[in-house]
Amino acid sequence: MAYSYIYNGLVNIKWGKERFDNVQVNTDEPPLVFKAQIFALSGVEPARQKVMFKGKVLKDDDEWANFKLRDGITLMLMGTVGELPKPPEEKTVFAEDLTDAELATTMDMPTGLINLGNTCYMNATIQCLKNVPELCEYLKQYSGQVFAEADPQHLLTAALRELFNTMNRSKEACHPLLFMQILHQVFPQFAEKNEQGMLQQQDANECWIEVVRTLQQKLSLGNNSGDGNTAAIANTSVIDKYFGGDFRSTTKCIEAPNEPEVVASEKFYQLSCYISADVKYMHTGLQQRLQETITKNSVSLGRNAEYVKSSLISRLPGYLCVQFIRFYFKEKGAINAKILKDVKFPLDLDVFDLCTPELQQKLIPMRNKFKELEDKNVEKEKEKKIKMAGNAKEEKKNYAPYWFDDDTGSNNSGYYELSAVLTHQGRSSNSGHYVAWTKKKEDTWIKCDDDKISIITNEDILKLSGGGDWHIAYILLYSSRRLEITEN
């Protein structure tokens, strides 16, 4: 039985001695979306909720058939906070016999996200960002309820916090219903549907940019920065500190050599790797991006002229995001066609040559420490093998800060390690399938294909460089290499 009309308004919810006023409900959305909101307010999981009105119970599959809603009415909620009862313990089985949930529990695997209909772009973005410990920690400290205010940036930030919390608590795949609903509300372009009424596939990088831009506005360092002048940076954006880098660019007119060159500073949150005919490696694509020819008005010539713009990095972020420019607009068919070319990328990245001379000098002391440690690590690996042969427990490692003392969240060495990859499989950014691949430790990676979670290796990651119809790297997230502190 279909719902006779669409209601979009505010209702109240009574749960024992507690009461939640002005809760948004839209009967054009499935009841599970409404239950996700109740979960964010009460902590009662949707599977444990019993929502009642005038003796009738709201079911997940009846599409509000028995509920005639109006503003200000009160719905009754029954249910308790806590995990669902677990099945009886069974005898030990091999890893290949475990379900995804059992494997997640045993191997401490991340929680999968259920695809709600062409939402793999969103799921992959969330999984990659969740692999940044500092971002997770600052989100955990972020205060305010999801529906406490109308600020759209707050809504999305709080919804991501709640989703991360749910993923941390559960080993079963989660429904990102609430986050999707608010993402659609804040950025309507992601709510577009096709002629059949199904959600359309979206560009994962556009989702990445919008989510990160929102977090940039809402997450601040607060009092946990560790810098000397805490008060001065209390309102500094976490995104600016950990994801933001700076370019120093020099623009010189080719046609008027005597015209003074212009030096400027620019902020970036992603490095772009352009894929031309001669680009076979990511580093080559990054270098080409830093040297480009542009056309603009020349004051000395009184007309448009060609300029050479040269850029170097003057600040390195703790987390460096690289986007492969694989999509271009194709007039025939009016689609964002894809460049399938194989472009190799490294697991360990050194961007020293992309930096300004001033920054290079600042990076040298930490780089020397890394080199000094390399010889010691040879002996350490031998000792590690002996300990592993004796079933010894792995010792807890301590690391030096990867940022400069006066610049929290920066990179002080120029060395990075690949920590997450977002791939695309298909021929267009608005079709196909997106998957996240996140690093767990050393040679162990996790493939997050919506609700399907599996273990892979470095070798599998290096196969994502392109050249065919397999998953191809679209966004790479590099984290700063950390210097292990030894006893000496």
SVG drawing of the C-alpha trace seen along z (x, -y; Angstrom):
<svg xmlns="http://www.w3.org/2000/svg" viewBox="-4 -49 78 76">
<polyline fill="none" stroke="black" stroke-width="0.4" points="0.0,0.0 1.6,-3.3 1.5,-6.4 -1.2,-8.7 0.7,-11.9 4.2,-13.1 4.7,-14.6 7.8,-16.7 7.8,-18.3 8.7,-18.1 7.4,-15.6 8.2,-14.7 9.5,-11.4 8.9,-10.1 11.3,-7.4 10.8,-6.4 11.6,-9.5 13.3,-11.2 11.8,-13.3 13.2,-14.5 11.4,-17.5 11.3,-18.8 12.7,-15.7 12.7,-16.0 10.6,-13.3 10.1,-13.0 7.8,-10.3 9.4,-10.5 12.4,-8.7 12.3,-5.1 11.4,-4.6 15.0,-3.4 16.2,-7.0 14.0,-8.2 15.2,-5.4 18.8,-6.4 17.9,-9.9 16.4,-8.3 19.6,-6.2 21.7,-9.4 19.6,-10.9 19.0,-7.9 21.7,-5.4 19.0,-2.7 20.0,-0.8 17.3,-0.7 17.0,3.1 16.0,2.6 13.6,-0.2 9.8,0.0 8.2,-3.2 4.5,-3.5 1.7,-5.9 -1.9,-5.3 -1.2,-1.6 0.4,-1.1 4.0,-0.1 6.3,-1.6 7.8,1.2 10.8,0.8 9.0,2.1 5.5,0.5 6.6,-3.0 4.6,-4.8 1.3,-3.2 -0.2,-3.2 1.0,-6.6 -0.9,-9.8 1.5,-12.4 1.1,-16.1 3.3,-18.7 3.7,-18.5 2.4,-14.9 4.3,-12.6 5.6,-9.2 6.4,-6.5 9.8,-4.8 10.5,-1.5 13.9,0.1 17.2,0.4 20.7,-0.7 23.2,2.1 24.4,4.7 22.1,7.3 22.3,10.7 25.2,12.7 24.8,16.2 26.2,19.1 30.0,19.7 31.0,22.2 34.1,24.3 37.2,22.7 37.1,22.5 39.7,21.5 39.9,17.9 38.5,18.8 35.4,20.3 34.6,17.1 31.9,14.6 32.8,11.0 31.6,10.0 33.6,12.8 36.7,12.0 36.3,8.3 36.2,9.2 39.1,11.7 41.4,9.6 40.4,6.2 39.1,5.3 37.3,2.0 33.5,2.0 32.0,2.1 29.3,-0.4 26.2,0.8 25.6,-0.6 22.3,-2.5 22.1,-2.6 25.0,-4.1 26.6,-5.4 29.9,-3.6 31.6,-7.0 30.5,-8.2 31.4,-4.9 34.9,-4.9 35.5,-8.5 34.4,-7.8 36.7,-4.8 39.7,-6.7 39.2,-9.6 38.6,-7.2 42.1,-5.9 43.5,-9.3 43.9,-8.8 44.2,-12.6 41.0,-13.3 39.1,-10.6 40.3,-12.0 39.3,-15.6 35.9,-14.4 35.4,-12.4 36.0,-15.7 33.5,-17.6 30.5,-18.6 26.8,-19.2 23.9,-16.9 23.2,-16.1 19.9,-18.0 20.6,-20.6 21.0,-23.4 20.3,-24.3 23.9,-25.0 24.5,-22.6 28.2,-22.4 27.6,-21.4 25.0,-18.8 27.4,-17.1 30.3,-17.2 28.2,-15.8 26.7,-13.1 30.2,-12.0 31.2,-11.8 28.2,-9.6 28.9,-7.4 32.5,-6.9 31.3,-6.1 28.9,-3.6 31.6,-2.0 33.8,-1.7 31.2,0.0 29.9,2.4 31.6,5.3 28.6,5.7 28.3,3.6 26.6,0.2 23.8,-1.7 25.2,-5.2 21.6,-6.4 21.8,-9.5 25.1,-10.7 23.7,-10.2 20.5,-12.1 22.4,-15.1 24.9,-15.0 22.0,-15.2 20.5,-18.0 23.7,-20.1 24.9,-19.3 21.8,-18.6 23.8,-17.6 24.6,-14.3 20.8,-13.6 20.2,-13.6 18.2,-10.7 17.8,-9.1 14.6,-8.5 13.9,-5.3 14.0,-7.2 17.4,-5.6 20.2,-7.7 22.8,-8.5 26.5,-7.7 28.6,-10.7 32.3,-11.7 34.1,-10.5 36.6,-13.4 33.8,-15.9 32.4,-14.2 35.9,-14.2 36.4,-17.9 33.0,-18.9 33.3,-16.8 36.9,-18.0 35.9,-21.6 33.0,-21.2 35.4,-19.8 37.8,-22.6 35.1,-25.1 34.1,-23.1 37.1,-21.3 39.7,-23.4 42.8,-22.4 41.4,-23.7 43.8,-23.1 45.3,-19.9 47.8,-21.3 51.0,-21.0 52.3,-24.3 53.7,-26.9 51.2,-29.6 48.1,-27.6 45.7,-30.5 46.7,-31.9 46.0,-28.7 42.9,-27.5 40.7,-28.3 43.1,-27.1 41.4,-24.5 42.5,-20.9 42.2,-20.4 44.4,-23.4 47.1,-22.0 47.0,-18.3 45.8,-18.4 46.8,-21.9 50.0,-22.8 51.4,-26.0 52.8,-26.8 55.2,-29.6 54.6,-30.5 56.5,-32.8 54.9,-34.1 57.1,-35.5 56.0,-37.0 57.7,-35.2 57.0,-38.0 58.2,-40.8 61.4,-39.7 61.8,-43.1 58.3,-42.9 58.8,-42.2 58.0,-38.7 55.1,-38.2 55.7,-36.0 52.6,-34.7 51.6,-32.2 48.7,-29.7 47.0,-27.1 46.4,-23.5 44.7,-20.5 45.4,-18.2 48.2,-17.8 47.1,-17.1 48.8,-14.5 48.1,-15.3 48.3,-12.4 49.9,-13.3 51.5,-11.0 55.0,-11.1 53.7,-10.6 54.5,-7.0 55.1,-7.7 53.2,-9.8 56.2,-11.9 56.6,-13.0 52.9,-14.1 53.4,-16.1 56.5,-17.8 54.7,-18.9 51.9,-20.4 54.4,-22.7 55.6,-24.2 52.8,-25.5 52.2,-28.0 49.2,-30.4 47.7,-33.3 46.7,-36.5 46.7,-40.3 50.1,-42.0 50.2,-45.5 53.4,-46.3 52.2,-45.1 48.6,-46.1 47.2,-42.8 47.1,-39.1 50.4,-37.4 51.9,-34.1 53.4,-33.6 55.4,-30.7 54.1,-29.9 56.6,-28.0 55.5,-26.6 57.3,-25.0 56.0,-23.7 56.8,-26.0 54.8,-23.9 54.2,-20.2 51.0,-18.8 51.1,-15.8 48.7,-14.1 49.3,-14.6 46.4,-13.9 47.2,-13.3 44.4,-13.2 45.0,-11.6 43.3,-13.8 41.8,-10.8 38.5,-12.2 37.8,-14.7 34.6,-16.0 33.9,-14.2 31.5,-16.1 30.4,-12.9 28.0,-11.5 28.4,-14.4 30.2,-12.3 33.3,-12.5 35.4,-10.0 38.2,-8.2 42.0,-8.0 42.9,-4.4 46.7,-4.8 49.0,-3.0 50.7,-5.5 52.9,-3.9 52.8,-5.3 55.1,-4.5 54.3,-3.1 57.0,-5.4 57.1,-8.9 59.8,-11.6 58.8,-15.1 62.1,-16.9 62.7,-18.0 59.2,-19.6 60.0,-22.0 61.4,-25.5 65.1,-25.8 64.2,-27.3 61.9,-24.3 64.5,-21.8 67.0,-23.2 64.4,-22.7 63.8,-19.1 67.5,-18.0 68.0,-17.4 65.1,-14.9 66.1,-13.3 69.6,-12.7 68.1,-11.0 66.1,-8.7 69.4,-7.8 71.2,-7.1 68.4,-4.8 68.5,-2.7 71.8,-0.9 70.5,-0.1 67.3,1.3 69.2,4.0 70.3,5.5 66.9,4.9 65.2,6.9 67.5,9.8 66.6,9.6 62.9,9.3 63.0,12.6 64.6,14.3 61.9,13.1 59.2,14.1 60.7,17.6 60.5,17.7 56.9,16.5 57.9,13.3 55.4,10.5 56.0,7.5 57.3,4.6 55.4,1.3 57.1,-1.3 57.6,-5.0 57.9,-7.6 59.1,-11.2 56.7,-13.9 56.5,-14.1 55.8,-17.9 58.0,-20.9 57.9,-22.1 56.2,-25.4 53.9,-24.0 51.5,-21.2 50.3,-18.9 53.1,-19.7 55.7,-17.3 59.3,-17.7 61.1,-15.3 59.6,-15.2 59.0,-11.4 55.6,-9.9 54.0,-6.4 50.9,-5.5 48.0,-5.0 44.8,-4.9 43.8,-4.6 40.4,-5.4 39.9,-3.6 37.4,-3.7 36.4,-0.9 34.5,-1.9 34.7,-4.3 33.1,-7.4 33.2,-9.3 29.4,-9.2 29.2,-5.5 31.2,-2.4 32.2,-1.5 34.4,-3.1 36.4,-1.2 38.6,-2.2 41.9,-0.4 43.3,-1.3 46.7,-0.4 46.6,1.5 50.3,2.2 53.4,2.8 52.4,5.3 48.7,5.6 46.0,3.6 42.2,3.7 39.9,3.6 36.7,1.8 34.3,2.7 31.1,1.3 30.1,3.9 32.7,6.5 35.9,6.3 39.0,8.3 42.7,8.5 45.2,7.8 48.9,7.0 51.3,4.3 51.4,6.3 47.7,5.9 47.9,2.2 50.6,1.7 48.3,3.3 45.9,0.4 48.0,-1.8 45.8,-1.5 46.1,-0.2 42.8,1.8 39.3,2.2 40.5,3.2 40.2,0.9 42.4,-2.2 43.8,-4.6 41.9,-8.0 42.9,-9.5 46.0,-8.6 46.4,-9.6 49.9,-9.7 50.8,-10.0 54.0,-11.4 56.7,-8.8 57.4,-8.6 60.8,-8.2 61.0,-5.4 62.7,-6.4 65.4,-3.9 66.9,-3.4 70.0,-5.2"/>
</svg>
